[in-house]
Amino acid sequence: MPWGDQRSVDGAFAMVAVAAHGFAMSNPVIIQGGMGVGVSHWGLARAVSMAGQLGVVSGTGLDVILARRLQSGDPGGHMRRAIDHFPFPAVAARVWERYFVEGGIGAGQTYRGVPMHALRTAKAVVELTALANFVEVYLAREGHAGPVGINYLEKIQLPTLPSVLGAMLAGVDYVLMGAGIPMAIPGALDRFAAWQSAGIPITVAGAQPGETYLSTLDPAEMDPAPRTLKRPQFLAIISSATLAIAMSRKASGRVDGFVVEGASAGGHNAPPRGPLQLTDRGEPRYGPRDLPDLEKIRELGLPFWLAGSFADPEKLAEARQAGAAGVQVGTAFAFCEESGLEADLKRRVLDAGRQGRLDVFTDPRASPTGFPLKVLALPGTLSEPDVYARRPRLCDLGYLRHAYRLPDGTLGYRCPSEPESAYVRKGGDPADMPGRKCVCNGLVATVGLPQIRPDGYQEAPLITAGDDVARIDRFLKPGATSYHAADVIQYLLGPAS
C-alpha cells in the first residue's frame, strides 16, 4: 500500500518508529501548509503564528495577487499599510501608481495584466514581485513575535529570486520549497543575506551539453548601500530519503530541515517511482517503493516534519514517535475562516463535507508541470468536464510555462495548457496537451480574484485538497457552519484517542 493511501497511513510509520529525538524547542510542532495561490494568505499565516505554531504564506503568484488586490481598491487598506513600510519608497510608489484603482474596478471589468516572468524579467515585474512578497510576509508578521514562513515551488523558477528577496526584506523566518529539487536556494539565501548577487539555474528543454541558463538578481540594483538581512531557515519539501540525503550533501548552502510529504497531501504530489501505472480510477498507483525511509532521514540529524493526512492527534503522536519534530498540515487550514479561499466555495465544501459528498482525484494530467495534482470535485469548478470543455485555452499568467532553447541559444516559453496551435508552433508535443488545466488562472479564481476576459468569459476556480478533506467536518463544533485556525491547532494538540 502507498503511504498516501488512507488505509495504510495508520501503520506506515509504526515499522520505523524510534524514540523521539530532543529537537530544539524553537522547532514548531505544527507547520501550516503554504497552499495554492493566496489560499495560505497573510491572514491565515498570522492566525497560526499567533497561536504558537509556524504560519506559512504561499509565495506563488503574489505579483498577480497584489496587482489584483490593488485594482480591487485594496479593501481594508491592508496592502497600503504594508507597502508604506517597504524600504524602497520609489519602488512602492511605482507599483501603487500602476495598479491601484480607487474604489476598485467595476463589476465585469478586466484586471490589468501583469507581464510574465522570463530569464531576463523586466525591472517593473521584478519590483512588483519583490514588493508583493514583502507585503504578504509583513502582514503575516504584524503584531506578534511568532515565526512566519513562505512556501515556493521549485517548478516555478523564474520569479523565485525577486520573491525570496522581497520575503527576506520583510524578515521571513523560514523558506520552504518543494515540487522539485531546490539545490540552489540555500546558497541564494546566503547571498541575499549578505546583500550580494545570487543566481539559480533554470531548467531549459533542449539545452546543449555544458549549457547553463542562470536567473540572476543583484539586490544592489535596488539599493547600492551595503546591508545585512536575516538568513531564514530553509526547509526542503521532499518525498524520499534519497532526496533528503542529496539535499543535505549537495545543496549550495545550509539545509535546516525537511518536510516529508506523502501522496495523500494536497496540491502537487511527487510522481510514483518507476514507470507510471494507473489505478482503475485513473490515478497514479503508488507502492512500497514510494514510502520514505524515515530512519535514513532521521540519521541525517536534521529536524523533519511529516505531511499528508496527519491532521489528527493520533497521527501527530505517531509522527513524533517516528522521530519527527511534528507535522505539516494543509487541508485542515485551507477551509477555515482565516484562509484566502473564496467564501462561497468554502461554504460549499463544508456543506458537502457534512453530507459525506467530498471526493478528491489525483489527476495525472491536470498540471502543466507533469506532476500529479490533487483536484477536489465541486460543481462549477474546472474539475467538472463541461466547465473544463467550455474554457477557451489561454496562457496569460505563465507561471508554469516551460523554457525551451531556440536555435540561436535564446529561450522561448510554452505551456501545454495554451492554445494547441501556439504550443505546437513552439515545438511542443500535441500528446502533452489533452487534459491539461490552466492551474494558474484556476487557483487565482479560487481566492476570489478571477480574470474576466474582454469577451465576458470568467475564469473558473480549481480547488486542490488532500485526501483527508473527506473528514473536514471533524473541525466543526456542534451547530457550527465554520471553524477557525485555532480550532485546528487545539484539535491537533489535544489528547489522542
Wavefront OBJ file of the C-alpha trace (Angstrom):
o trace
v 0.000 0.000 0.000
v 1.290 3.519 -0.728
v 1.983 5.940 2.080
v -0.695 8.288 0.769
v -3.392 5.592 0.815
v -5.634 6.262 3.812
v -5.795 2.518 4.502
v -2.053 2.364 5.012
v -1.385 5.738 6.652
v -2.242 4.489 10.125
v 0.515 1.903 10.113
v 3.062 3.334 7.730
v 5.340 4.729 10.416
v 4.959 2.040 13.055
v 7.549 -0.021 11.151
v 10.177 2.691 11.544
v 9.152 4.180 14.884
v 12.092 5.184 17.050
v 12.490 7.107 20.255
v 11.674 10.752 19.623
v 14.751 12.938 19.468
v 15.130 16.061 21.554
v 14.751 18.723 18.875
v 15.244 22.325 19.838
v 12.260 23.950 21.473
v 12.257 26.522 18.693
v 11.064 23.922 16.215
v 7.308 24.197 15.701
v 5.135 21.148 16.259
v 2.706 22.174 13.516
v 3.629 23.739 10.196
v 0.672 25.173 8.330
v 0.955 24.286 4.662
v 1.669 27.016 2.114
v -1.243 26.250 -0.186
v -2.380 27.337 -3.603
v -2.250 30.919 -4.835
v -3.464 33.077 -1.968
v -5.200 30.309 -0.003
v -2.432 30.416 2.593
v -2.527 34.190 2.646
v -1.246 36.551 5.311
v -4.376 36.352 7.459
v -4.169 32.583 7.849
v -0.429 32.535 8.485
v -0.773 35.301 11.063
v -3.517 33.427 12.915
v -1.438 30.239 13.051
v 1.702 32.054 14.174
v -0.196 33.909 16.877
v -1.365 30.509 18.129
v 2.250 29.436 18.640
v 2.855 27.359 15.502
v 4.509 28.087 12.148
v 2.228 30.076 9.876
v 3.226 29.912 6.226
v 2.133 32.114 3.333
v 2.062 30.824 -0.213
v 4.645 32.648 -2.313
v 3.133 31.530 -5.620
v 1.756 34.222 -7.903
v 1.942 37.004 -5.346
v 2.706 39.613 -8.010
v -0.668 38.939 -9.677
v -2.408 38.714 -6.292
v -1.092 42.119 -5.189
v -1.886 43.716 -8.555
v -5.482 42.469 -8.413
v -5.949 43.396 -4.757
v -4.869 46.924 -5.626
v -7.148 47.032 -8.657
v -9.965 45.858 -6.385
v -9.452 49.031 -4.344
v -7.394 47.487 -1.508
v -10.345 46.648 0.784
v -9.413 47.350 4.397
v -6.281 49.252 3.375
v -4.028 46.322 4.311
v -1.915 46.471 1.169
v -1.270 50.178 1.620
v -0.295 49.696 5.256
v 2.351 47.137 4.311
v 3.517 48.964 1.176
v 4.223 52.048 3.263
v 6.872 50.025 5.154
v 8.732 48.781 2.082
v 12.323 50.016 2.446
v 12.464 51.428 -1.087
v 9.684 54.041 -1.363
v 10.289 54.798 -5.036
v 9.629 51.164 -5.941
v 6.477 51.126 -3.846
v 5.254 54.345 -5.445
v 5.712 52.971 -8.971
v 3.716 49.827 -8.201
v 0.961 51.786 -6.463
v 0.620 54.220 -9.329
v 0.495 51.449 -11.915
v -2.114 49.189 -10.275
v -4.176 50.926 -7.595
v -7.769 51.773 -8.565
v -9.680 53.936 -6.100
v -12.910 52.108 -5.218
v -11.917 49.127 -7.356
v -12.611 48.235 -10.971
v -16.249 47.875 -11.880
v -18.192 44.621 -11.955
v -17.443 42.673 -15.109
v -14.304 44.647 -15.899
v -10.982 43.050 -16.780
v -7.997 43.260 -14.462
v -4.936 44.926 -15.903
v -2.446 42.203 -16.728
v 0.953 41.591 -15.179
v 3.786 40.823 -17.643
v 5.049 37.255 -17.500
v 8.398 36.365 -15.982
v 11.302 35.452 -18.237
v 15.003 34.742 -17.859
v 15.592 38.488 -18.190
v 12.486 39.788 -16.475
v 11.551 43.441 -16.886
v 12.528 45.689 -13.974
v 8.894 46.607 -13.288
v 7.975 42.922 -12.837
v 10.945 42.317 -10.531
v 9.892 45.282 -8.399
v 6.254 44.190 -8.252
v 7.255 40.641 -7.299
v 9.641 41.721 -4.546
v 7.085 44.165 -3.147
v 4.280 41.576 -3.259
v 6.315 39.055 -1.271
v 7.329 41.755 1.198
v 3.676 42.745 1.698
v 2.489 39.186 2.337
v 5.205 38.434 4.884
v 4.975 41.860 6.533
v 1.237 41.456 7.165
v 1.664 37.876 8.382
v 4.305 39.033 10.917
v 2.424 42.135 12.022
v 1.620 42.495 15.716
v 3.206 39.341 17.161
v 6.574 37.649 17.671
v 5.725 34.216 16.273
v 7.639 32.715 13.328
v 6.383 33.093 9.753
v 7.423 31.101 6.700
v 6.864 31.313 2.965
v 6.392 28.421 0.569
v 7.626 28.283 -3.038
v 7.548 25.689 -5.821
v 10.851 24.718 -7.428
v 8.952 24.103 -10.670
v 8.181 27.845 -10.802
v 11.743 29.103 -11.180
v 11.663 32.437 -12.972
v 10.009 34.536 -10.181
v 11.972 32.840 -7.386
v 14.811 35.302 -6.765
v 12.797 38.551 -6.537
v 10.194 36.646 -4.492
v 12.771 35.427 -1.967
v 14.421 38.834 -1.741
v 11.102 40.527 -1.002
v 10.264 37.986 1.696
v 13.686 38.433 3.296
v 13.286 42.227 3.289
v 10.193 41.616 5.439
v 12.129 39.384 7.855
v 10.693 35.980 6.898
v 11.799 33.246 9.321
v 11.502 30.140 7.119
v 11.607 29.407 3.402
v 10.042 26.112 2.343
v 10.294 24.713 -1.165
v 9.178 21.532 -2.920
v 7.872 20.318 -6.303
v 11.415 19.649 -7.433
v 14.925 19.552 -6.003
v 15.822 23.091 -4.847
v 19.594 22.634 -4.629
v 20.442 26.275 -5.402
v 18.060 28.010 -2.999
v 20.045 27.717 0.274
v 23.013 29.439 -1.370
v 20.772 32.183 -2.727
v 19.535 32.819 0.825
v 23.135 33.149 1.978
v 23.961 35.590 -0.813
v 20.908 37.789 -0.257
v 21.546 37.852 3.489
v 24.896 39.475 2.663
v 23.213 41.786 0.082
v 25.066 40.082 -2.745
v 24.003 38.966 -6.213
v 22.535 35.463 -6.430
v 21.820 33.108 -9.300
v 19.892 29.867 -9.770
v 19.961 27.517 -12.785
v 16.820 27.353 -14.920
v 15.592 24.116 -16.464
v 15.609 24.511 -20.256
v 14.311 21.884 -22.666
v 16.788 21.231 -25.442
v 19.763 22.809 -23.690
v 23.046 21.664 -25.186
v 25.674 19.775 -23.153
v 27.549 22.217 -20.965
v 24.992 24.998 -21.391
v 23.679 26.607 -18.206
v 20.950 29.205 -18.074
v 21.007 31.291 -14.922
v 18.357 33.530 -13.423
v 20.221 36.238 -11.514
v 19.341 39.137 -9.257
v 21.581 41.719 -7.643
v 19.891 43.454 -4.693
v 22.313 46.359 -5.118
v 20.212 47.351 -8.126
v 17.528 48.348 -5.623
v 19.967 49.906 -3.185
v 23.750 50.021 -3.689
v 24.388 50.660 0.013
v 25.594 47.529 1.860
v 23.127 45.977 4.259
v 22.582 42.675 6.046
v 19.366 40.659 6.069
v 18.339 37.841 8.366
v 19.014 34.495 6.709
v 15.811 32.430 7.070
v 15.882 28.736 7.836
v 15.440 26.568 4.765
v 13.176 23.506 4.784
v 13.160 21.293 1.702
v 9.885 19.529 0.953
v 10.833 16.037 -0.184
v 9.246 12.622 -0.660
v 12.167 10.236 -0.144
v 15.320 9.670 1.861
v 17.302 9.824 -1.386
v 16.262 13.441 -1.911
v 16.908 14.319 1.723
v 20.429 12.880 1.553
v 21.139 14.666 -1.734
v 19.913 17.995 -0.367
v 21.909 17.682 2.858
v 25.142 16.831 0.997
v 24.961 18.762 -2.268
v 22.826 21.860 -1.721
v 24.530 25.201 -2.316
v 24.099 26.224 1.320
v 22.744 25.120 4.680
v 19.601 22.986 4.758
v 17.866 23.307 8.126
v 15.313 20.514 7.890
v 12.803 18.633 5.766
v 9.086 18.285 5.254
v 8.497 14.678 4.201
v 5.361 14.726 2.093
v 3.317 11.683 1.123
v 0.988 11.110 -1.812
v -2.174 11.891 0.161
v -1.128 15.545 0.629
v -2.929 18.243 -1.338
v -1.549 20.185 -4.289
v 1.223 18.680 -6.397
v 2.421 15.195 -5.456
v 5.721 13.601 -6.350
v 5.239 11.098 -9.191
v 5.476 7.410 -8.250
v 8.901 5.877 -8.644
v 9.323 3.845 -11.815
v 7.010 3.713 -14.838
v 3.667 5.427 -14.315
v 0.847 2.963 -13.693
v -2.763 3.981 -13.116
v -5.417 2.553 -10.849
v -8.828 1.527 -12.171
v -9.931 5.040 -11.295
v -7.195 6.594 -13.431
v -4.987 7.827 -10.561
v -1.242 7.197 -10.251
v -0.534 3.941 -8.470
v 1.848 4.297 -5.528
v 3.589 1.306 -3.974
v 6.088 0.281 -1.301
v 8.957 1.937 -3.178
v 7.256 5.288 -2.618
v 7.292 5.009 1.179
v 10.028 7.251 2.615
v 12.758 5.623 4.689
v 12.335 7.702 7.835
v 15.208 6.018 9.620
v 17.651 7.237 6.971
v 16.160 10.714 7.129
v 16.407 10.726 10.908
v 20.078 9.714 10.689
v 20.857 12.985 8.903
v 20.416 14.713 12.266
v 18.125 17.456 10.959
v 14.571 18.083 12.131
v 11.812 16.840 9.872
v 8.047 17.066 9.720
v 5.613 14.575 8.166
v 2.885 15.686 5.778
v -0.086 14.027 4.106
v -3.144 13.010 6.177
v -1.555 13.905 9.537
v -4.257 16.250 10.831
v -5.171 14.132 13.855
v -3.735 13.906 17.374
v -3.025 10.206 16.817
v -1.096 10.939 13.630
v 0.865 13.703 15.345
v 1.809 11.290 18.142
v 2.806 8.693 15.551
v 4.994 11.216 13.759
v 6.739 12.202 16.973
v 7.332 8.541 17.825
v 8.973 8.141 14.416
v 11.446 10.903 15.283
v 9.714 13.808 13.600
v 9.609 17.263 15.141
v 5.941 17.422 14.204
v 3.663 17.556 11.181
v 2.753 19.832 8.311
v -0.992 20.291 7.855
v -2.591 21.959 4.846
v -6.112 20.838 4.007
v -7.438 21.344 7.539
v -6.407 25.012 7.377
v -7.485 25.561 3.759
v -11.189 25.679 4.644
v -11.021 27.591 7.930
v -12.352 31.128 8.361
v -8.937 32.761 8.045
v -7.883 31.144 4.756
v -7.973 33.055 1.492
v -10.317 30.596 -0.238
v -13.356 32.370 -1.682
v -16.110 32.371 0.955
v -18.833 30.699 -1.114
v -16.500 27.911 -2.242
v -15.501 27.354 1.367
v -19.147 27.155 2.435
v -19.995 24.694 -0.327
v -17.064 22.436 0.538
v -18.028 22.368 4.216
v -21.664 21.676 3.335
v -20.599 18.784 1.105
v -18.284 17.539 3.850
v -21.125 17.352 6.351
v -23.080 15.293 3.843
v -20.165 12.977 3.072
v -20.018 14.067 -0.588
v -16.403 15.193 -0.979
v -14.115 13.461 -3.426
v -10.509 14.175 -4.398
v -8.997 12.867 -7.609
v -5.240 12.618 -8.066
v -5.131 13.821 -11.652
v -2.002 12.730 -13.549
v -2.777 15.118 -16.426
v -4.163 18.331 -14.911
v -0.932 20.180 -14.121
v 1.348 21.517 -16.866
v 4.263 20.557 -14.597
v 3.695 16.865 -15.275
v 3.357 16.235 -11.523
v 0.129 14.614 -10.290
v -2.272 17.206 -8.875
v -4.977 16.641 -6.276
v -8.232 18.128 -7.613
v -11.363 18.454 -5.472
v -14.586 17.674 -7.322
v -17.077 20.520 -6.945
v -19.733 21.733 -9.403
v -18.810 24.905 -11.253
v -15.070 24.338 -10.988
v -12.533 23.071 -13.519
v -12.926 19.586 -12.027
v -16.202 19.336 -13.976
v -15.713 18.094 -17.569
v -18.259 20.530 -19.014
v -16.653 23.518 -17.251
v -13.237 22.417 -18.471
v -14.550 21.943 -22.024
v -16.091 25.444 -22.107
v -12.856 27.209 -21.197
v -11.091 28.677 -24.257
v -7.405 27.839 -23.948
v -5.285 30.822 -22.963
v -1.973 31.257 -21.125
v -1.798 34.807 -19.808
v -0.191 34.296 -16.367
v 2.535 31.877 -17.398
v 3.919 30.662 -14.088
v 4.011 27.044 -15.259
v 5.418 27.726 -18.719
v 8.384 25.606 -19.773
v 11.522 27.296 -21.047
v 12.978 25.804 -24.226
v 16.074 26.522 -26.288
v 15.717 28.284 -29.617
v 18.233 27.550 -32.401
v 20.200 30.738 -31.649
v 20.589 29.784 -27.974
v 17.966 32.208 -26.643
v 14.864 30.995 -24.847
v 11.246 30.565 -25.772
v 8.403 29.649 -23.456
v 5.482 27.277 -23.924
v 2.769 25.650 -21.834
v 0.749 22.515 -22.631
v -2.330 24.381 -21.385
v -2.033 27.133 -24.020
v -3.789 27.021 -27.431
v -2.718 23.976 -29.408
v -1.577 25.953 -32.449
v 0.764 28.060 -30.321
v 2.141 25.101 -28.386
v 2.840 23.031 -31.494
v 4.360 26.026 -33.313
v 6.826 26.316 -30.441
v 7.874 22.680 -30.827
v 5.601 21.227 -28.159
v 4.281 17.681 -28.478
v 0.493 17.661 -29.023
v 0.305 14.493 -26.914
v 1.256 16.603 -23.893
v -1.899 18.716 -24.152
v -5.048 16.614 -23.526
v -6.434 17.057 -20.015
v -4.106 19.906 -19.055
v -5.844 22.548 -16.975
v -4.906 26.188 -16.564
v -3.772 25.761 -12.983
v -2.563 29.369 -12.765
v -5.890 31.027 -13.607
v -7.882 28.356 -11.786
v -6.066 28.848 -8.493
v -6.262 32.646 -8.678
v -10.010 32.362 -9.275
v -10.292 30.126 -6.205
v -9.370 33.051 -3.939
v -11.978 35.355 -5.418
v -9.812 37.204 -7.961
v -10.879 35.620 -11.273
v -9.953 37.293 -14.507
v -12.874 38.349 -16.675
v -11.762 38.414 -20.283
v -12.802 41.167 -22.686
v -15.268 38.742 -24.309
v -17.001 38.270 -20.932
v -15.626 34.808 -20.093
v -14.837 34.487 -16.368
v -12.096 32.119 -15.277
v -13.409 29.185 -13.237
v -11.860 28.084 -9.939
v -9.760 24.974 -9.382
v -9.662 23.613 -5.829
v -6.902 21.333 -4.621
v -7.048 19.456 -1.317
v -5.559 16.419 0.370
v -7.285 13.074 0.686
v -8.454 13.747 4.228
v -10.732 16.583 3.085
v -13.392 13.868 3.213
v -13.277 14.277 7.016
v -13.154 18.083 7.062
v -16.333 18.235 9.161
v -14.424 16.952 12.198
v -13.293 20.535 12.865
v -16.854 21.834 13.072
v -18.232 22.168 16.556
v -21.873 21.093 17.126
v -24.198 23.504 15.348
v -21.335 25.436 13.695
v -21.071 26.039 9.969
v -17.435 27.175 10.001
v -14.291 26.871 12.093
v -11.083 28.789 12.786
v -7.368 28.056 12.501
v -7.173 27.972 16.294
v -9.753 25.154 16.313
v -7.480 23.052 14.097
v -4.483 23.656 16.348
v -6.467 22.923 19.500
v -7.725 19.676 17.966
v -4.257 18.553 16.856
v -2.636 19.303 20.188
v -5.430 17.590 22.107
v -5.268 14.104 23.560
v -5.024 11.187 21.171
v -8.000 8.846 21.430
l 1 2 3 4 5 6 7 8 9 10 11 12 13 14 15 16 17 18 19 20 21 22 23 24 25 26 27 28 29 30 31 32 33 34 35 36 37 38 39 40 41 42 43 44 45 46 47 48 49 50 51 52 53 54 55 56 57 58 59 60 61 62 63 64 65 66 67 68 69 70 71 72 73 74 75 76 77 78 79 80 81 82 83 84 85 86 87 88 89 90 91 92 93 94 95 96 97 98 99 100 101 102 103 104 105 106 107 108 109 110 111 112 113 114 115 116 117 118 119 120 121 122 123 124 125 126 127 128 129 130 131 132 133 134 135 136 137 138 139 140 141 142 143 144 145 146 147 148 149 150 151 152 153 154 155 156 157 158 159 160 161 162 163 164 165 166 167 168 169 170 171 172 173 174 175 176 177 178 179 180 181 182 183 184 185 186 187 188 189 190 191 192 193 194 195 196 197 198 199 200 201 202 203 204 205 206 207 208 209 210 211 212 213 214 215 216 217 218 219 220 221 222 223 224 225 226 227 228 229 230 231 232 233 234 235 236 237 238 239 240 241 242 243 244 245 246 247 248 249 250 251 252 253 254 255 256 257 258 259 260 261 262 263 264 265 266 267 268 269 270 271 272 273 274 275 276 277 278 279 280 281 282 283 284 285 286 287 288 289 290 291 292 293 294 295 296 297 298 299 300 301 302 303 304 305 306 307 308 309 310 311 312 313 314 315 316 317 318 319 320 321 322 323 324 325 326 327 328 329 330 331 332 333 334 335 336 337 338 339 340 341 342 343 344 345 346 347 348 349 350 351 352 353 354 355 356 357 358 359 360 361 362 363 364 365 366 367 368 369 370 371 372 373 374 375 376 377 378 379 380 381 382 383 384 385 386 387 388 389 390 391 392 393 394 395 396 397 398 399 400 401 402 403 404 405 406 407 408 409 410 411 412 413 414 415 416 417 418 419 420 421 422 423 424 425 426 427 428 429 430 431 432 433 434 435 436 437 438 439 440 441 442 443 444 445 446 447 448 449 450 451 452 453 454 455 456 457 458 459 460 461 462 463 464 465 466 467 468 469 470 471 472 473 474 475 476 477 478 479 480 481 482 483 484 485 486 487 488 489 490 491 492 493 494 495 496 497
